[in-house]
Amino acid sequence: MTDSTRTESTFRSGFVSIVGRPNVGKSTLLNQILGQKIAITANKPQTTRNRILGIHSEDNAQVLFLDTPGIHKATGKLNQYMVDQALSACRGVDVVVFLVEATDRVGGGDDFILDVLAQSDIPVVLVINKVDLVEKDKLLPLIAQYAERFDFKEIIPLSALNGSGVERLVASVRDMLPEGPPYYPEEMVTDLPERFIVGEMIREKILRKTHQEVPYGVAVQVDNFEERPGKNLIAIQATIYVGRDAHKRILVGKGGSMIKQLGQDARKEIEQFLDARVFLELFVKVKKNWMDSERFLREFGYE
């Protein structure tokens, strides 16, 4: 790429927020756009807790996608933090992608989000995800229902999982961005530190292997991240914090079986992400009701 292609008269750049109710596929969509995994996914609501920046660079554009927590009725300090993160991402960006599911009906949660979006003049693209799971004759009435509720800049059906329709979405939002220079070097795909992504990968394994209230009361802190170049090895120590003693017993498992399995599963994915051998040690500690403690929320980076 030559410098002449990156002039303000030809280059477009800007921020695009991906918002929606919990568990509609926002993180899956971001990973599909980037062609690699930076945001964790699970079939449980509230998987994403922070805004995640994904950087999509092309010859003549750089689209900065913001994956956000699902917007839901908050019932505690942690949930309120997540909702605040998502709602703030509806402001001060160039485009908003409102993601819904083709397999779901239009609900009150959607109307709440649309009311928030209506308070600004930011262009909104409606993306209907999981279209591969429904018959086409059921899709058109759904599109009509949403079109009656809001003046969308465009309506795009797609499948975040298999990628169909994703290129059209990227092209659409790219053309809505203002002219301007890139914000980041083209080889970057996120501004997140490796330690953060590693902690999220560990949390993802917990989300996938535990049930009921356990996964929602878990936080992960990476305590040590030591690179040993001569051995192509990275030694990682991380602590899993839970809010109840019973949750610790579940995560440790009989004879340490659960924590051992979690470590094995996480290590494989972390090695692929870091392209190095990983020595991973996991510890479990209890911090009573940390989800409702402002001090602990700050300590774990939810502030």
ChimeraX attribute file (.defattr): number of C-alpha atoms within 10 A of each C-alpha:
attribute: neighborCount
match mode: 1-to-1
recipient: residues
	/A:1	9
	/A:2	6
	/A:3	6
	/A:4	8
	/A:5	13
	/A:6	17
	/A:7	14
	/A:8	15
	/A:9	11
	/A:10	14
	/A:11	19
	/A:12	23
	/A:13	24
	/A:14	22
	/A:15	23
	/A:16	27
	/A:17	28
	/A:18	29
	/A:19	25
	/A:20	27
	/A:21	24
	/A:22	21
	/A:23	21
	/A:24	23
	/A:25	25
	/A:26	29
	/A:27	25
	/A:28	23
	/A:29	23
	/A:30	25
	/A:31	19
	/A:32	19
	/A:33	20
	/A:34	16
	/A:35	12
	/A:36	12
	/A:37	18
	/A:38	23
	/A:39	23
	/A:40	18
	/A:41	23
	/A:42	18
	/A:43	12
	/A:44	15
	/A:45	16
	/A:46	22
	/A:47	22
	/A:48	23
	/A:49	19
	/A:50	21
	/A:51	19
	/A:52	21
	/A:53	21
	/A:54	25
	/A:55	24
	/A:56	22
	/A:57	20
	/A:58	14
	/A:59	13
	/A:60	19
	/A:61	25
	/A:62	24
	/A:63	23
	/A:64	24
	/A:65	26
	/A:66	26
	/A:67	29
	/A:68	30
	/A:69	31
	/A:70	26
	/A:71	24
	/A:72	20
	/A:73	10
	/A:74	13
	/A:75	9
	/A:76	11
	/A:77	16
	/A:78	21
	/A:79	21
	/A:80	16
	/A:81	17
	/A:82	23
	/A:83	22
	/A:84	16
	/A:85	20
	/A:86	26
	/A:87	19
	/A:88	13
	/A:89	21
	/A:90	26
	/A:91	17
	/A:92	12
	/A:93	18
	/A:94	21
	/A:95	24
	/A:96	24
	/A:97	26
	/A:98	23
	/A:99	23
	/A:100	25
	/A:101	22
	/A:102	25
	/A:103	18
	/A:104	12
	/A:105	11
	/A:106	14
	/A:107	9
	/A:108	9
	/A:109	14
	/A:110	20
	/A:111	14
	/A:112	14
	/A:113	18
	/A:114	17
	/A:115	12
	/A:116	13
	/A:117	19
	/A:118	14
	/A:119	10
	/A:120	11
	/A:121	10
	/A:122	16
	/A:123	20
	/A:124	25
	/A:125	21
	/A:126	23
	/A:127	26
	/A:128	24
	/A:129	26
	/A:130	21
	/A:131	19
	/A:132	16
	/A:133	11
	/A:134	11
	/A:135	11
	/A:136	11
	/A:137	8
	/A:138	12
	/A:139	15
	/A:140	10
	/A:141	11
	/A:142	17
	/A:143	17
	/A:144	10
	/A:145	12
	/A:146	19
	/A:147	14
	/A:148	9
	/A:149	12
	/A:150	15
	/A:151	14
	/A:152	16
	/A:153	15
	/A:154	15
	/A:155	18
	/A:156	17
	/A:157	23
	/A:158	23
	/A:159	22
	/A:160	25
	/A:161	15
	/A:162	13
	/A:163	14
	/A:164	17
	/A:165	16
	/A:166	22
	/A:167	12
	/A:168	13
	/A:169	20
	/A:170	14
	/A:171	12
	/A:172	15
	/A:173	22
	/A:174	22
	/A:175	12
	/A:176	16
	/A:177	20
	/A:178	16
	/A:179	17
	/A:180	18
	/A:181	18
	/A:182	21
	/A:183	13
	/A:184	15
	/A:185	10
	/A:186	15
	/A:187	9
	/A:188	11
	/A:189	19
	/A:190	17
	/A:191	11
	/A:192	12
	/A:193	8
	/A:194	15
	/A:195	16
	/A:196	13
	/A:197	18
	/A:198	25
	/A:199	21
	/A:200	24
	/A:201	24
	/A:202	26
	/A:203	21
	/A:204	21
	/A:205	21
	/A:206	25
	/A:207	21
	/A:208	14
	/A:209	14
	/A:210	15
	/A:211	11
	/A:212	7
	/A:213	9
	/A:214	19
	/A:215	22
	/A:216	20
	/A:217	17
	/A:218	23
	/A:219	22
	/A:220	21
	/A:221	22
	/A:222	19
	/A:223	13
	/A:224	15
	/A:225	16
	/A:226	13
	/A:227	14
	/A:228	13
	/A:229	9
	/A:230	6
	/A:231	9
	/A:232	11
	/A:233	17
	/A:234	21
	/A:235	14
	/A:236	19
	/A:237	17
	/A:238	20
	/A:239	18
	/A:240	21
	/A:241	21
	/A:242	25
	/A:243	20
	/A:244	17
	/A:245	12
	/A:246	11
	/A:247	21
	/A:248	20
	/A:249	14
	/A:250	15
	/A:251	25
	/A:252	18
	/A:253	14
	/A:254	10
	/A:255	8
	/A:256	12
	/A:257	12
	/A:258	18
	/A:259	23
	/A:260	16
	/A:261	16
	/A:262	20
	/A:263	18
	/A:264	15
	/A:265	16
	/A:266	22
	/A:267	21
	/A:268	13
	/A:269	16
	/A:270	22
	/A:271	16
	/A:272	11
	/A:273	16
	/A:274	13
	/A:275	12
	/A:276	16
	/A:277	17
	/A:278	22
	/A:279	17
	/A:280	18
	/A:281	17
	/A:282	19
	/A:283	16
	/A:284	17
	/A:285	14
	/A:286	16
	/A:287	15
	/A:288	15
	/A:289	12
	/A:290	22
	/A:291	22
	/A:292	16
	/A:293	15
	/A:294	14
	/A:295	12
	/A:296	17
	/A:297	17
	/A:298	10
	/A:299	12
	/A:300	15
	/A:301	11
	/A:302	17
	/A:303	14
